[in-house]
């Protein structure tokens, strides 16, 4: 993931918008959802074409969102399912 790191608030939203803008015809599909109390693990498949390219790409990512009440207070992205499960406090 280009420029991966820790971002907060508007900086995080800007990073995500910028990343999505580098693709044409991008779709993100939820493939798995796990409830882990105050955390939710979401498996995704992202598809699209890098801007200016005819080649399509497909990537799997896992996100762990932490909630405080109804508010998302943290989102972590992982390239491997096992990493996300561990971050969510879940096991295979």
HELIX and SHEET records of a PDB file:
HELIX    1   1 UNK A    9  UNK A   21  1                                  13    
HELIX    2   2 UNK A   81  UNK A   87  1                                   7    
SHEET    1   A 4 UNK A  23  UNK A  36  0                                        
SHEET    2   A 4 UNK A  39  UNK A  50 -1                                        
SHEET    3   A 4 UNK A  56  UNK A  68 -1                                        
SHEET    4   A 4 UNK A  71  UNK A  78 -1                                        
END                                                                             
